Amino acid sequence: MTPSPERAELTAALRDLRQRTGLSLTGLEERTPFSRSSWGRYLKGETLPPREAVRELCRLAGEPDRRCLALWEIAEAASSGRAAHAPPDEPARERDEPAGERVTPPATPPPDGVNRIRPWRIAVMVVAALAVLAGAVAAAALLSPDRSAETARTPPDSRTALPPPRCRDASCEGKDPMNMLCGTGPDTLGSYRTAAGARLELRHSRRCGASWARMWATEVGDRIEMTATGPVRSAEVTDALDARVYLYTPMTATAPGTVVRACFHPAAGAERECFEATVR
């Protein structure tokens, strides 16, 4: 099967990293939790690698993982059917809203790119998909030639439990939410669509006690700034890849009741647009 363009782009980046490491597949197996055969599939584009495999390869190559993780996010969104890769398609309800209008998210926001229309149909589809997935997992467990090797190399608890975040409260100040593992199951405090069509969100991690802002559907030169109780945190779109993916500001420590403010500065020189939300 020919890999999707998104996976092909990620695969090319991973092959380049592997060349920089100078390691064989066996060498990768010895230095990471993933087997030789798994690395072979990842580097051929046959299988989408786990996020942690991408990070491990970046570590071995001495390369910052932000860009490769952005490529992984695009490929994962495409392969899962969430269609969130360039950037995510907006739900029909949100496309009909006037530009510049604040969008209040539901109490439990759906995953990025999931259509919120016809929830009963989605529920039926999810149940059916889970049934198919369960059968596929069982078959893979019986047929995979390297099943025992990978199982032996991965402790059972690590396959089910979430890894703890790498910072908490004040220790998260100025740090990347993804690298600190604060981006797992965050709350969306508020959403906003700018007059130019860029999308903004204020996010908060209860596990980390910190907040950040993110943006997508942007142009090169766009900038977002977030303020709460600490210094201003900002992120700027510097190239075409940044414009295709979610771009995050560094974090700032926030407690319940803290008002967080985000301001968007468009590259075109138009007026900035700001909105606020309160940490729950």
C-alpha positions in Angstrom: 0.0 0.0 0.0 1.3 3.4 -1.0 1.7 5.6 2.1 -0.2 8.9 2.3 1.7 12.1 1.4 1.7 13.0 5.0 3.2 9.7 6.1 5.7 9.9 3.2 6.9 13.3 4.4 7.3 12.0 7.9 9.1 8.9 6.7 11.6 11.0 4.7 12.4 13.1 7.7 12.9 9.9 9.8 15.2 8.4 7.2 17.3 11.6 7.3 17.5 11.4 11.0 18.5 7.7 10.9 21.3 8.5 8.5 22.6 11.2 10.9 22.7 8.7 13.7 24.8 6.3 11.6 23.0 3.4 13.3 21.8 0.2 11.7 18.3 -1.2 12.5 20.0 -3.4 15.1 21.7 -0.3 16.6 18.3 1.4 16.9 16.9 -1.7 18.6 19.7 -1.6 21.1 19.2 2.0 22.0 15.4 2.4 22.0 12.4 0.4 23.3 11.5 -0.6 19.8 12.5 -3.7 17.9 14.6 -4.0 14.7 11.6 -5.1 12.6 9.5 -2.3 14.0 12.1 0.3 13.0 12.2 -1.3 9.5 8.5 -0.7 9.1 8.6 2.8 10.4 11.5 3.8 8.0 9.8 2.2 5.0 6.6 4.1 5.7 4.6 0.8 6.2 3.5 1.7 9.7 3.0 5.0 11.4 5.5 5.0 14.3 4.5 5.8 17.9 5.1 9.4 18.9 7.8 8.2 21.4 9.7 6.5 18.5 9.9 9.8 16.7 11.2 11.5 19.9 13.8 8.7 20.5 15.1 9.0 16.9 15.4 12.8 17.3 17.3 12.3 20.6 19.8 9.9 19.0 20.3 12.3 16.1 20.8 15.3 18.4 17.9 17.0 16.7 15.2 19.1 18.4 12.0 17.1 18.1 9.5 20.0 17.5 9.4 19.8 13.7 9.3 16.0 13.5 6.6 15.8 16.1 4.6 18.4 14.0 5.0 16.1 10.9 3.9 13.1 13.1 0.8 15.0 14.2 -0.1 15.7 10.6 0.5 12.1 9.5 -1.4 10.7 12.6 -4.4 13.0 11.9 -4.5 11.9 8.2 -4.2 8.2 9.0 -6.8 8.3 11.8 -9.4 10.0 9.6 -9.4 13.2 11.6 -8.3 15.2 8.6 -6.5 17.7 10.8 -3.4 18.0 8.7 -3.5 21.3 6.9 -4.8 22.4 9.4 -8.0 20.6 10.7 -11.2 21.1 8.8 -13.5 23.3 10.8 -16.8 21.8 11.9 -19.8 23.0 9.9 -21.3 24.9 12.8 -18.1 26.9 13.2 -17.7 27.7 9.5 -21.0 29.4 9.6 -20.1 31.8 12.4 -19.1 35.4 11.6 -15.4 36.2 11.5 -14.1 37.6 14.7 -16.9 36.0 16.8 -15.9 34.2 19.9 -16.5 30.4 19.9 -17.5 28.9 23.2 -16.5 25.2 23.3 -18.7 22.6 24.9 -18.0 21.4 28.4 -16.1 18.4 27.0 -14.4 19.4 23.7 -14.2 16.7 21.1 -10.9 15.6 19.7 -9.3 18.0 17.1 -11.0 17.8 13.8 -14.0 15.7 14.9 -17.3 16.8 13.5 -19.7 17.6 16.3 -22.8 17.0 14.1 -25.0 13.9 14.4 -23.5 12.6 17.7 -25.7 9.5 17.7 -24.2 8.4 14.4 -20.7 9.0 15.7 -21.4 6.9 18.7 -22.6 4.0 16.5 -19.5 4.3 14.3 -17.2 4.4 17.3 -18.7 1.2 18.8 -18.4 -0.6 15.4 -14.8 0.7 15.0 -13.9 -0.6 18.4 -15.2 -4.0 17.6 -13.2 -4.2 14.4 -10.1 -2.8 16.2 -10.4 -5.5 18.9 -10.5 -8.2 16.3 -7.5 -6.7 14.4 -5.5 -6.4 17.6 -6.1 -10.1 18.5 -5.2 -11.2 15.0 -2.0 -9.1 15.0 -1.0 -10.5 18.3 -1.2 -14.0 16.8 0.3 -13.3 13.4 3.1 -10.7 14.2 6.5 -12.4 13.9 8.1 -10.0 16.3 5.2 -9.9 18.9 7.2 -11.6 21.6 10.2 -9.4 21.2 8.3 -6.1 21.4 6.2 -7.4 24.3 9.3 -8.4 26.2 10.9 -5.0 25.6 7.8 -3.0 26.8 6.6 -3.4 30.4 2.8 -4.0 30.6 2.1 -1.0 32.7 3.9 1.4 30.3 1.4 0.4 27.5 -1.6 1.5 29.5 -0.6 4.2 32.0 0.0 7.8 31.1 3.6 8.9 31.7 3.8 11.6 34.4 4.3 15.2 33.3 7.8 16.5 33.5 7.0 19.7 35.3 4.4 21.1 37.7 3.2 24.7 38.4 6.2 27.1 38.6 8.6 24.6 37.1 6.5 24.7 33.9 7.2 28.4 33.3 8.5 29.0 29.8 8.6 25.4 28.8 7.1 23.6 25.8 3.8 21.9 26.7 4.4 18.9 24.4 7.9 18.2 25.5 6.8 18.4 29.2 4.0 15.9 28.5 1.4 18.5 29.6 -0.5 18.2 26.3 -2.2 15.0 27.3 -5.9 15.6 27.8 -5.8 19.4 28.4 -8.9 21.6 28.9 -9.8 24.1 26.2 -10.6 27.2 28.1 -11.8 29.2 25.1 -11.6 29.4 21.3 -11.5 32.3 18.8 -11.5 32.8 15.1 -9.8 35.9 13.8 -11.0 38.1 11.0 -8.3 36.6 8.8 -9.5 33.1 9.5 -6.7 32.0 11.9 -7.9 29.8 14.8 -6.8 30.4 18.4 -7.3 28.4 21.6 -6.3 28.8 25.2 -5.4 25.5 26.8 -4.8 24.4 30.4 -3.4 21.2 31.9 -4.6 20.3 35.3 -1.9 17.8 35.6 0.8 20.5 35.1 -1.0 23.4 36.6 -0.1 25.5 33.6 -1.7 27.1 30.5 -0.6 28.0 27.0 -2.1 29.2 23.7 -2.0 27.6 20.3 -2.9 28.7 16.8 -3.4 27.2 13.3 -4.7 28.2 9.9 -2.0 30.9 10.0 0.3 32.8 7.7 4.1 33.3 7.9 4.7 36.2 10.2 1.6 35.8 12.4 2.2 36.0 16.1 0.3 35.0 19.2 1.0 36.3 22.7 -0.4 34.9 25.9 -0.4 36.6 29.3 -1.6 35.5 32.8 0.1 36.1 36.0 3.7 35.8 34.7 5.7 37.0 31.7 4.3 37.3 28.2 4.6 34.0 26.3 4.6 34.1 22.5 5.0 32.1 19.3 5.5 33.2 15.8 5.0 31.5 12.4 8.4 31.5 10.9 8.0 29.3 7.8 5.5 27.2 5.8 5.7 24.2 8.1 4.8 26.3 11.1 1.8 27.6 9.1 0.6 24.0 8.4 0.5 22.7 12.0 -0.5 23.7 15.5 1.9 26.3 16.9 2.1 26.5 20.7 3.4 29.2 23.1 5.5 28.3 26.0 3.5 27.6 29.2 2.8 29.8 32.2 1.8 28.6 35.7 -1.9 29.2 36.3 -4.3 28.2 39.2 -8.1 27.9 39.1 -9.6 31.4 38.7 -6.7 32.8 36.8 -7.7 34.9 33.8 -5.6 34.0 30.7 -5.5 36.4 27.7 -4.4 35.7 24.2 -3.7 38.3 21.5 -3.2 37.6 17.8 -0.9 39.9 15.8 -1.4 39.3 12.0 1.5 39.5 9.7 -0.5 41.7 7.3 -0.3 44.5 9.9 -4.0 44.6 10.7 -5.3 45.4 14.2 -4.5 42.8 16.9 -7.4 40.7 18.2 -7.6 39.5 21.8 -9.8 37.3 23.9 -9.8 36.0 27.5 -10.8 32.9 29.4 -10.7 31.8 33.0 -9.0 28.7 34.3 -11.6 26.4 35.8 
